[in-house]
Structures are given as C-alpha cells and as structure tokens.
Amino acid sequence: MCYSAEVWEDYRLFVREFGAVLSIKDFFRLVFDRQKGPQRPIIPKGMELAFLNPATPEEQEIHDLIEAFHQDEAKRLEAELFKQKTRLTNAERTLESKETKKALNDQRIATDKISNLRRKLSDLKRTEPKDRDNRIFPGSYAPVMISEGGQRVIKPMRYQCRPAGKPAFYDRKYPGTYNARRDNLEGFWKSQFGHTHGLMVVTTFYENVEGEDGKNQVLQFTPRDRQPMYVACLWSYWHKEGEDELLSFAAITDEPPAEIAAAGHDRCIINIKPEHVDAWLNPDPANLKSLYEIFDDHAEPYYEHQLAA
C-alpha cells in the first residue's frame, strides 16, 4: 500500500513536462466547494501555492477563493487559540494552589494544542514552499493527468477512489480504496481498468512496516536516481443529485522489488516508463493484455529507504 507520498502538486510541472493543460473548471469547483461547510476537501498547500501568482483571470478567481478561505480559516484558528490560551491560564492558576488531575490534563492538552495551532497559523500565512507541502495522505487532493479527446489534461482528484455509481458510504466501507491491487483490477476495479486511467507523479513515498521490536515504523522510499515516478492510477467521476461532484483516484500497486520487500513491505506502486504514458492514458478495453505488459515493463530504479522524520 502507498499510504502517503510526496507528489507533484504544482500543475505547472505537468504543463512543462507533458504539455498538459489545466482543467480550470475542476480546480475552481474544488476550491469553491471547500468554502461550503464541514466536509471540506483537503487541499495540500503545494496545490494552493501554484496559484500564488495568477497568470490569467481564471487563475485569479481561484487565487481569490484560496485567499478568502485562508482568511476564514485564520479567524477560526485564532478563536481556537484564544480558547486554549484561556484554558492553559486557568489550569496554571489552579496548579499554583493545588495539583489536580484535571488541571494537569488541561495544562498538557492546551499546551499541545497551542503549539499545533500556532504551527497551522504560520503555515497558513507562509508563501515559501517546503517539501511537506506536497505530501498527500488518503483523503487529500493531488493533480492527476488524464487524456480527454487526445489532450493531456490535469485535474485535481481525491486520493481515495469512490467508483461511479457506488454510494458515498463506500469511503467508510472500503477505506483502502486509495490503492488498487494489480490482482484485483478485473474484479473490484473492472469499471475503471481499461477505461479511466490517470497518472500521478511521485518523488518519494512512505510505508508502514513492522520494526525489529515489533512496533510500527514509517519508512520513506526514494529512487536512488532521484527521477520522478510516473505512477499508474485509476480514477472515477462520481455525481449524485443534491451532492457535490467528486473526482477521485487510486494508485495501482503490485509485488515489490527486492529492496522494498527486504525492508518489510509487501506492495509497491507501479512506476511506468515515459514511453508508455500515452498508451496507459488511452487504454483499449478490448486489449487488457497490453496494459499488463506496460506493468511488466515498468521502470526499475533502486529504492533507497530511511526512517521517516
């Protein structure tokens, strides 16, 4: 499973590398939907920073929606920060006269929350990019390149696929649908495999493995040659009357190379070769064999690993 990855969040990288075009309406809809309420899409900062200096009126509209969201979010965070500061002050006053379990808990929790809220506020205002701005987890958004009418197009999609026609509770019933196993592509994923293919570009990815002490640890895997990974994906367009539309995707996984297996993980995203990009994005559903051949001829960098920070 690829539970987390650092990806190309800046759509301009796809434009330069692949000659792709931006789906303005889908990016606009995504940032517009985020304004609506509690079920807000998770948009990594790296995706937002791509619109920091808009070049067109359409990009300006997206930029303005992002700024409006940031202003509202800053107010919310500042209100919560004030609440936690008050909680901390009250707890410390109590502890001056008497040590109680509640006051100690309030002091600890408020201190942690204040630190976290300050970090979030700082991140909200920051315009200098950092690697972590491009890290996705299941449920967050990433640019995915697809083919429409022979044109490579970049669309923002949620990293957890909800197949078209399935109920929204599939997100909870099948929480692992951010990955699509190669051995199940003609089963669970038969409506997408051979029909709706996409490409995500990954620079490094993270996996949970069991350490020597039996405890979980997170390893970071990066190609030794530092070349970006062109990751084969399946995607779906989900819509239902009265509910927000959803573009979502899953990364395809296969058996791992020897170095990843030796590190303790049993799956790996499929890193296809550049010469197979068009064939992957424009599949022939009557010739699934050719798609498996693309998997078999995948890129084979050596994946170095280290404990994630």
Helices and strands as residue ranges (DSSP letters): E 4-7, H 11-18, E 21-22, H 24-33, H 45-49, H 57-97, H 101-125, G 131-134, E 135-136, E 141-148, E 151-159, H 170-173, E 179-181, G 182-184, E 197-210, E 216-223, E 229-238, E 246-254, H 258-262, E 268-269, G 274-276, H 277-281, H 288-296, E 303-307
